[in-house]
Amino acid sequence: MNKEKLSEIIETLKTSLPIETVMEDFGVKLYRCGKNYNAFSPFRTGNRSRTSFTISPKLNIFKDWVTGQAGDSIKFVSLLENVSYPEAALILARKYGYITEEEFQGRKKFTKKFSEALERKHNKIEKEEHKIAKPEVLDKVFRLFLSHTKLSDEHKKHLLEERKLSEEDIKKHMFFSFPSRAIMRKLLKDIENETFEGYDNPLDVLKDVPGFFKRKEDSNFTFMKYKGIGIPIKNAFDQIIGIQIRSDEVKEGYSRYLWFSSSFAIDDPDGKVEFGTSSGSPIDVVIPDNVKYSVLFITEGKFKSVKIANTYNCIAISVQGIGTWRNILDSIKEIECSEKIKEKYGKDFLVKNVFMAFDSDICHNVAVFNQLKKLTDTLLEEKPGLNIYYTYWDINYGKGIDDLINNGHKDKIKKYEKSVWDSRYEKVIEKAKEDENIDEIWKIPKEKFAGYFEKYMVL
């Protein structure tokens, strides 16, 4: 199949195949929201909320507001099936009868350069996304917001007794109870008394800060309401660049952890609100008071990174969901040029050794392993020479590394070099597929696959 024919197929798919049809046919349940649809993101296992994954039939595109992934139906399939853009196009073309099985089987292998060029040409997001404020602006607004909050006794008890954090930890990391909108009047006065570079009217800054939006009926700014513990997300320069919420109550099918975001207002179908902004997927950086080692831990969730930093005197960064790691390279660059880190380490900090510390269920959760492998492959591609290790421990000692530490078993952690782990894990997958006589590893229950892991993953 030549390039002209392939481009023709792609354009035909984009103009004749509704993206909502593709979504439903690939197992995504859609929820009508005005002229658009919402859905639970198929690309994330955590932080799942219907409002953070939207589909626009008019533009024929999707947007994942947490990961930043967006595009047409072909891009959706390429992400879902982990294949290149042209390969995804041919999968769709075969599925919907635009090409024959013989044409599909006779397809050529596409080079990475060609695939990326084809995607740039065809996968264009027609709608301009609303910008998010610069880190220094976010930090100033979020700190003003936090100045009007308190930590309830109930939430403090959870942090002390359940999370095993110290009073010092709670203060240092600025945990708070999410406030009511009653604070808005005082907050607006505070903002009006500040100056923000690039904004003539200080209040206009709220157009670009996640969580805030304007009501059209009275032209007043307000913010999204939540009930739970507020978790400030900071970068390597100690700037608050996002806020996560640990919800007090969790609706069925939703995650306990949500982003302080107002992405719903960007394209409000009812026309009642405006100036919403997505939180994106900011990476949190925790710096211990005494940085002893040039080791970087990567984990999931701030509570884990706080425990790692305190216990091992290492810098720990956390993604807020296993699939939301795509900004990690930027975070590493910031870590290596942070004066604060240099001061605490005593010299230039260069990341050489990386420890991946995700939950111990990696042994039976192939989806987690696949995301971990994508992340570490990307790190090595961009920073050759890194020493990357996977950490692992017996699940009986704790599910997460924070559980392991809190249960008094910090010495039970083991590390394995990436290439060794990857190759053996791939062999376990192939052995399981062979024994079960199946092509798709996802069809094996996690508990059963765990048995293969224990039997064949000889470490």
N, C-alpha and C positions, 0 to 999 in steps of 0.2 A: 504494500500500500504506500503510495507516494505522499509527500507532504501536502500537496494541494488537496488530495482526496481526504486526508485526515483533518485538515482545517475546515473543509466543507462539512464533514460529519460533526465536528465540534459546534459549528455555527448552527447546524440543523438541530442538534440536541438543545442548545441554549434557547432557540426561538420556538421550538415546538413541544418541548417536554417541561411541564410545570415542576418547579422544584419541590412543591409540597407533595406531588405524586411520588417523586423519587424518595423523599424523606420517609413517607409511609411505607413504601415498598421495601425499604431497607430497615424497617422495624422501629422507626421513630414515631411516637404517639404525639399528635399535634393538638394544641388547644387554641381555639379561635380567640383572638384578641383584636376586636375591631376589624380593620382591613388586613391585619397581619396574623401570624400564628406565633405562639410560644411553645417551647418544648424543653424537656430535660436534656442537657447536652450529652450526646453519645461519646464525647471525647474526654469526659471527666468522670471519675468515680467518686470524688468528694466535692464539697461546695456546690451541690446541685440545687438549682432553683429554676423554676420555669421562666422567670423574668430575665434570666441571664443568657438565654439562647433564643433568638428570634428569627423568623422567616418572613420575608417580604415577597408575596406573590407578584406584586406589581413590578418590582425590580428583579425578581427571580433570583434572589440571593439569600444567604443565611449569614448570621453574625453570632459568634460566641463572645459575649462581652467580658468573660473572664480570661480566656486564653488569647483573645484578639484574632482568632482564626475567622476568616470570612471568605465569601466567594459564591460561585455558582454551584449548580448540582454536580458538576464534574469535580470541582475542588472538594466538595463534600465527600464524594465517593473515594477520592484519592487519599483523604485523611482517614476515612473509616476503614479502608482496606489496606492502608499503608503501601500504596503504589504511586507511580508517577502520574502526572496530569494526563498525558496522552493514553497511558494504560487504562486509567479510569474512564476516559472517554470511550474507549473500545469496549470496556466491560458494559457500560450503559448501552452502547450501540447494539451489542449482541443481545442484551437483555430485552430491549424494546424493538428488536427486529430491523434495525437500520443496516446491519451487516449480517452475513451468514456465519454459521459456526466455522465453516471452512476459511472464511476471510479472517476470523478472529484467531484461529489456530495458526494461520500463515503469517501473522503479524511479525514485524521485525522488532528487535530489541532496541529501545530508545536510549541514547546517551543522556547523561545527566544534563549536559549543556543544552542539548536540543529540547529536553523536557522542560527545563526552566524557562527557556526562551519562548516556548509555545504557551506556557502558563502566563507569562508576562503579557503576551499578546492578547490572549482571550479572556483570562480571568480578571476582568477589570471591575472594580467596585464603583458603580456609577454615582452613588450617593457619597458626598463628602462627610466624613465623620467629624463630630464635634471634638474640638481639642480639649486636652486636659492641661491644667496649669503646670508651670515649672515646679520642680521639687522645693525650691526655696519659698515659693508662694503657697504651695500645699502645706508646708510645714508651719508657716505663720498662721494660716487660717485654722488648721487643725489644732494648733496649740491654744489659740483663742477659744475654740470650741471646747477643748478639754478643761480650760480654766473655769468653766461653768458647770462642771460635772463633779460627782462624788462617787465613791465606791460604797455600795450598800453592805450592811453587816452580812447578809446572806451570800452575796458574791465574794466578799472577803473570806468568809468561812470556806467556801468552795476552793478558792485559790490556796488557802493555807492547809486545809485538811485533805482535799482530794488531789490537788496538783502538787502538794508538798513544796510550795514556794515560800520564801521567807518574806518578812515585812519589807526588807531591803529590796528584794526582787520586785515586789508589787509596786513599790515607789519608783524604782529605777525604770521599770518598763511601762509605767503610767497606765496600768489597768484601771478601768472605770466602769461604772454602771451607766448604761445608755440612758440619756436624759429625756424628758418630755419636751414638747415644743414650747413650753413656757419660758425656756431660756432664750428664745429667738430674739426678743426685743433687746435684751442686754447685749447679746452677741452682735446684732446689727450695729449698735452704737459703738462697740469696740472696733468693729471693722471700719466704720466710717472715720474713726480717729487715726487709722493707719494709712500708709501710702504703699501702693503696690506698683512696681515697675511695669509699664505697658497698659495701665488702667487709669483713665482720667477720673472715673467715678469709682471709688473703692468698692462699692457694693457689686459692681459688675464682675468682680473677681469670682463671685459665687456661681457665675455661669460656667466656670471652668473647674469647679471643685466637686469631685464625686460626692453624692449624697444630697446635694442641694439642688433646688429647682424653684421656678417661679409659678405662682398661681395666676392665671390670666384674669380671673374674676376681680381680684383686688390689686394685681400687680405687685404682690408681696412675695419675698423669698421665704422659703421654709425648708425643712429637710425630712428625709425618710424616717419613719418611726420604727423602732425596734425595742424589744425587751430582752436584755441579756447583758453579758460582759463585753465591753468595748476593748479591743486589742489593737493598740497602735502598731503599725508596720513601719519600721525605720530602715533607711539605707545605711551605707557605710559611713556617711557623714553625719549621722545622728539626726537626720531629717525625717519627720513623719510624712510618708508619701501615700499612706492609705490607712483605712481602719477596717478591721474585721470584727464581726460580732459573733459571739457564742450565744446562740439563742437559748432562752430559758425553756421554751417549749418547742417541740419539733413536730410539724405536720407530717403525716404519712407520705413518704416519697421524697421528702425534702432533707437537705443536710442541716446539721446543727449549726454549722459555720457558714455565715453569709457575709457578703461585702457591703459596706456602707456605700451605696451606689444609687444613682438616679437615672440609669440608662433607659428606664421605661418612659421618661419624659422627652427623650430625643425625638421620637416619632409618635407622640400620643395620638391614638386614633380618635379620641373624643375631643381633642383640641382644648382641653381644660388647663394643661400645664405646658411649660416650655423650659428650655435651657437645662436639660438634664445632661449628665456626664457619666460615662462608665468608669468604674474603678480600675479597669484593666486587671492585670495579675501581678501586682508588685511583689518583689522578693524581699523578705525580711533578713536583716543582718544583726546578729547579737555578738557583741564584743565583750569578752571578759575583762575584769578590772586589771588582770595581769595576763598578758598574752605571752605564754611561755614557748609555744611551738608553732612552726610555720606549717601547720596542718589545718586544712579547711574541712569541716563537716558539712554535708548537705543532708537535710532531713525534711520532714513534712510537718508543718505546724510550729507555731512559736513556742508553745509549752515545751516541746522537745528540744528546740534549739537553746532555750534558756538553761535547761538541765545539762545539756552537753557542754556549753560554755563554762558553767559553774564547776562541773565535775572534771573536765579534762583540760581546762585553761586554753581552749582553742576557739578560734572564731567559728561560729556556726551560722549558716544561712538556711532559711527554710522556704520551701514553696508551700502554698496554701492549697494543696491538691496535687496529686502525683503527676497529672498531665499539664500542669501550669509552670513548666520549668524554662520556657523559652527566653526569659530575660536573665538567666543565670550568668551568661557570659558578660553582660553589662555589669552585673553586680561584682563579679570577680575583678573586672578592670577598676571599678570604684574602690574595692578593697585594697588593691595594690597601689593606689595613689592617694589613699586617705591619710592625712597628716595625723589624725587621731589614733589610727592603728599604728602608724610608724612610731609615734610617741610611746605607746604602751608596749610595743615590741622592742623598742630600743634601736631599731635600724629599719632599713627598707624591708617591707613584707612582700615576698614573692611566693605565690601559690605554687607549690611543687607536689605536695601530697594531698590527695582528696579522699575522704572517707564517706561513702554513701551509707547513710544510716536510716533506711526506711523500715517499716514494720516487719516483724519476723514472719508475717504471712506471705512474704515473697516466695517461701518454699512451696506454696500451693496456689499462688495467684499469678498465673502466667501474664495477665494483663499488666500487673505491677512490674514484673520482670521486663516485659517489652518496653514499657515507658522508661524504665531505668537504663536499659541498654541504649535506647535512642538518645537519652541524655548524655550518657558517658561516651558514646560514639561521637556525638557532637562536640563534647569537650576536647576529646583527643584530636578531632579534625581541626579545631580552631587553636588549640594549644598543645601541639605535639611535645612529647617529653614528660607530660604529667604522669605521676604515679597514682593510679586510681585503684582503690580497694573497696570491696563490698563488705559491710559488717553483717554478722549473723550471730544469733544466739538461740538457745533452746526456748521455744515459745512458752514453756512452763515457767520461765523466769519473768515473763512479761511480754505483752504484745508489742508495745513501742519501746524505744530506747529510754524514754522517761520512766516507763513502768519498771524496766530493768534496773535503772538507777535507784528509783524510789523503793524498790523491794530489796535493796542491799546487794545487788549482784553485778555491780559495774565491772568487776574483774572477769565476768563470764563472757564478755564480748570477744568475738573472734573476727579476724580480717582475712580476706582472700583477694588475691590479685585479680583484676577484672578479666583478663584474657582466660585465666584458668576457670573462673566461675562461669563465664559466658559459654565456653566450649563444652563444659560438662553439663550445664543446664540444657543446652541445645540437644545433647545426646539423650538426656532424660526425656525430653519432649518427644524425640523421634522414637525412643523405646516405648513410651506410653502409647503413641499413635499406632505403632506396629502391633503391640500386644492387644490393643482394643480394636484393631482393624478399622480405624477411622482416619479421615483426612483432616478434620478440624479438631484441634486440641481443646477448644472451648466446650466440646460436647462431653468431655470427661468432668465429672463433679470435682470441685476443688479438693474435697476431702480425700477422694480416691487418688487424685494426682499427687497429693501430699505423700501417699504411700510410695509412689514411684520415686519421688524426691528422696525420701529417706533410704530407699533401697539402692538406688543407683548413683546418687550424688555423693560419691566417696570423696570426702575432703580431709 
